[in-house]
Every structure is written in structure tokens, then in C-alpha cells.
Amino acid sequence: MTLLTDIDDDLSVFYDIDLGFAENITGPSGTVVAIFDNDYESVEPDEVLIAGANPIIRTQDDDAFSAGDTVTIRTVNYTVVEVQPTGFGETIHELRLA
């Protein structure tokens, strides 16, 4: 066993839909299991409030999408605008409404 194998085994728990962390997401090649996060963020530089949602998904590397792909999450279409491999078996995808 290697460290990356151990990490991959640990990640599999988070990608178990029955445990409530992950959900099915439809992409160009079909359905994959991913973790969706649509946190609201706000910053206030120079006393001007800038706020909005920052939707991302996390997938295991084998299920990663490409920039420009359209994915459907809970009946809402998003475009993948940035793909960020973590180097530890996961890929983070920044999304924008399609």
C-alpha cells in the first residue's frame, strides 16, 4: 500500500451516496458521483460589499470533468470553468450557471 492508495480508500467513504455527502451529477459522458458545494461568499474591500455563490464540485480523479463541460446538478445546468486536481485523488471543479 502507498499513501495515495490509503487516501483513495479514505475518500471512498465521502463518495458514498448513502452516507449523504455525495450525489449523482450528470455530465457529457453520463452520471458520476460528486460532492456539490454552493457556499455563499462575501467580502468587503474598501467598504463595498461583494457577494455571491461559489458553486464547486469535487470528484474522484477518474470522474473529473474538463473546463467547458456542462454538468447538471439538481436540475440546474452549470459550466465547468476551472479544473483543479488536488494531487490526492480528487479534482475540484469551479462552476458557473450555464
Contacts in CASP RR format, 6 or more apart in sequence:
PFRMAT RR
TARGET T0000
AUTHOR 0000-0000-0000
METHOD contacts of the structure
MODEL  1
MTLLTDIDDDLSVFYDIDLGFAENITGPSGTVVAIFDNDYESVEPDEVLI
AGANPIIRTQDDDAFSAGDTVTIRTVNYTVVEVQPTGFGETIHELRLA
4 88 0 8 1.000
4 89 0 8 1.000
7 88 0 8 1.000
7 89 0 8 1.000
8 60 0 8 1.000
8 89 0 8 1.000
11 60 0 8 1.000
11 88 0 8 1.000
11 89 0 8 1.000
11 90 0 8 1.000
13 19 0 8 1.000
13 21 0 8 1.000
14 21 0 8 1.000
14 22 0 8 1.000
14 35 0 8 1.000
15 21 0 8 1.000
15 22 0 8 1.000
15 33 0 8 1.000
15 34 0 8 1.000
15 35 0 8 1.000
15 60 0 8 1.000
16 22 0 8 1.000
17 23 0 8 1.000
17 24 0 8 1.000
17 33 0 8 1.000
21 35 0 8 1.000
22 33 0 8 1.000
22 34 0 8 1.000
22 35 0 8 1.000
23 33 0 8 1.000
23 34 0 8 1.000
23 35 0 8 1.000
23 36 0 8 1.000
23 73 0 8 1.000
23 74 0 8 1.000
24 31 0 8 1.000
24 32 0 8 1.000
24 33 0 8 1.000
25 31 0 8 1.000
25 32 0 8 1.000
25 33 0 8 1.000
25 34 0 8 1.000
25 36 0 8 1.000
25 57 0 8 1.000
25 71 0 8 1.000
25 72 0 8 1.000
25 73 0 8 1.000
26 71 0 8 1.000
26 72 0 8 1.000
27 65 0 8 1.000
27 69 0 8 1.000
27 70 0 8 1.000
27 71 0 8 1.000
27 72 0 8 1.000
28 65 0 8 1.000
28 69 0 8 1.000
28 70 0 8 1.000
32 59 0 8 1.000
32 63 0 8 1.000
33 59 0 8 1.000
33 60 0 8 1.000
33 63 0 8 1.000
34 57 0 8 1.000
34 58 0 8 1.000
34 59 0 8 1.000
34 63 0 8 1.000
35 57 0 8 1.000
35 58 0 8 1.000
35 59 0 8 1.000
36 55 0 8 1.000
36 56 0 8 1.000
36 57 0 8 1.000
36 73 0 8 1.000
36 74 0 8 1.000
37 55 0 8 1.000
37 56 0 8 1.000
37 57 0 8 1.000
37 58 0 8 1.000
38 53 0 8 1.000
38 54 0 8 1.000
38 55 0 8 1.000
38 56 0 8 1.000
39 53 0 8 1.000
39 54 0 8 1.000
40 51 0 8 1.000
40 52 0 8 1.000
40 53 0 8 1.000
40 54 0 8 1.000
41 51 0 8 1.000
41 52 0 8 1.000
41 53 0 8 1.000
41 54 0 8 1.000
42 49 0 8 1.000
42 50 0 8 1.000
42 51 0 8 1.000
42 52 0 8 1.000
43 49 0 8 1.000
43 50 0 8 1.000
43 51 0 8 1.000
44 50 0 8 1.000
54 94 0 8 1.000
55 73 0 8 1.000
55 78 0 8 1.000
55 94 0 8 1.000
55 95 0 8 1.000
55 96 0 8 1.000
55 97 0 8 1.000
56 92 0 8 1.000
56 93 0 8 1.000
56 94 0 8 1.000
56 95 0 8 1.000
57 71 0 8 1.000
57 73 0 8 1.000
57 92 0 8 1.000
57 93 0 8 1.000
57 95 0 8 1.000
58 90 0 8 1.000
58 91 0 8 1.000
58 92 0 8 1.000
58 93 0 8 1.000
59 65 0 8 1.000
59 90 0 8 1.000
59 91 0 8 1.000
59 93 0 8 1.000
60 89 0 8 1.000
60 90 0 8 1.000
60 91 0 8 1.000
61 85 0 8 1.000
61 87 0 8 1.000
61 89 0 8 1.000
61 90 0 8 1.000
61 91 0 8 1.000
64 83 0 8 1.000
64 85 0 8 1.000
64 91 0 8 1.000
64 93 0 8 1.000
65 71 0 8 1.000
65 80 0 8 1.000
65 83 0 8 1.000
65 91 0 8 1.000
65 93 0 8 1.000
66 80 0 8 1.000
66 83 0 8 1.000
67 80 0 8 1.000
67 81 0 8 1.000
67 82 0 8 1.000
67 83 0 8 1.000
68 79 0 8 1.000
68 80 0 8 1.000
68 81 0 8 1.000
69 79 0 8 1.000
69 80 0 8 1.000
70 77 0 8 1.000
70 78 0 8 1.000
70 79 0 8 1.000
70 80 0 8 1.000
70 98 0 8 1.000
71 77 0 8 1.000
71 78 0 8 1.000
71 79 0 8 1.000
71 80 0 8 1.000
71 93 0 8 1.000
71 95 0 8 1.000
72 78 0 8 1.000
76 97 0 8 1.000
77 97 0 8 1.000
77 98 0 8 1.000
78 95 0 8 1.000
78 96 0 8 1.000
78 97 0 8 1.000
78 98 0 8 1.000
79 95 0 8 1.000
79 96 0 8 1.000
79 97 0 8 1.000
79 98 0 8 1.000
80 93 0 8 1.000
80 94 0 8 1.000
80 95 0 8 1.000
81 94 0 8 1.000
81 95 0 8 1.000
81 96 0 8 1.000
82 93 0 8 1.000
82 94 0 8 1.000
83 91 0 8 1.000
83 92 0 8 1.000
83 93 0 8 1.000
83 94 0 8 1.000
84 91 0 8 1.000
84 92 0 8 1.000
84 93 0 8 1.000
84 94 0 8 1.000
85 91 0 8 1.000
85 92 0 8 1.000
86 92 0 8 1.000
END
